[in-house]
């Protein structure tokens, strides 16, 4: 199966994410690429999900987007300061795409390393 078709099958993939994943999966066999896409797509967040988590900060649960993207320290800070008095939540609302992209790139690298470890035995 074509790698590009696998990547396009990921729901809500952005052009930047597609380009990054294309570079990351260069040299993978078809089986490795299929397993990578399955692993990665189960762990990634769409930008809409991060936006939804950020909007939760306005109804009293600030920092959910930071906890979900493994930024525990910032999540705790946002939680106890009401999203830094809503200023941090507003900034995250503006930058939710970059928060999602940064998280997804980290998850993609981890997933690729796992796949390469399993297949390099």
N, C-alpha and C positions, 0 to 999 in steps of 0.2 A: 504494500500500500504506500502511496506517496506521502512523504512527510508533510508537505504543505496541506494536503487534505486533512491529515490528522490534526494539525494545528488550527486550521479553519473550523474544525469541529468543536473546538473549545468554545463554550458559550460565553459571549460578551468579550471576546478577545479584542484588545486594542491594537492598532497598527504598530505602536512602539513595542508592545509585548510580543507581537508576532515576529518582529525583526529580531528582538533579543532571543526568543526561543529558537528561531531558525539558526542563529549563530551558535547557540549553546548546544544544539543537537547535531551539529555538523560532525560527521564521522560515526554516528550511531547506526547500527543495523536496523532493519525494519522492526524486528522484535523488540529491540531496546527502545526505539522511538515509540512504539505502541505502549509499552509498559510505562515509559516516562510520561506520556500524555495522560494515561489513566491515573498515575500517582499524582501528577501535578494538578490536574483538573479537580481532583478531590480536595486539595489543600488550598487552592488559590481563592482570592476574594474578587468578585467583580467590583467595579467602581460604584455601581448602584448599592451594593451591600455596605460598602464603607460610608457612602452618603447617608444611608438609612441609619447606621450606627451613630454617625455624627449628629444627625437630627434628634436622636434620642437625648442628646445633651441639653436640649432646650426644654425637655419635659421632666428633668430632674435626675437623669442617670448619666451624668457627664463622664466622659472617658472611655466609654464602651469601645469606640473605634481604636483607641490606643491599646486596651487590653486585647482586643481581637487580633491586632497586628503585632503582638508580642512586645509591645513597649510598656511593660508593666509599671515601671517607675513613673512614666508620664501618666499612665492610667490612674494610678493612685493619687498623683498630684491633681489631676483634673477632677477626680471624684471628690476629694476633700475640699477643693476650692471652687466648686461649681464651674468647672471648665475655665479656671483662672478668671473668675467673675465674667464668664461667657466670652471673654476676648479670645481665649485659646480655642474655644469651640467655633467661633466665627472664623478664625484663621483656618482651622481644619475644614470648615465648610467650603472655604475658597480653594483649599489645597487637597481636597479629598482624592483627586485623581493621582496626585504624586504619592500620597500615602499608600494607596492601593498598588501603584506600580512598584514602589520600593519594596513593599511586602512581597508582592508576586515575584519580583526578581530574586529575592532571598530564597523563597520557597522553590523557585525553579532551579537555582544552583544546588540547593540541598537535594532535591529530587534527582537531578542529573548525577550527583555524586553517589547517591544510593544505587542508582541503576548501574553505574560504571563499577561500583564495588562488587555488586552481585555477579556481573558478567565477566569480571576480570579474575575470578577465582580459578 
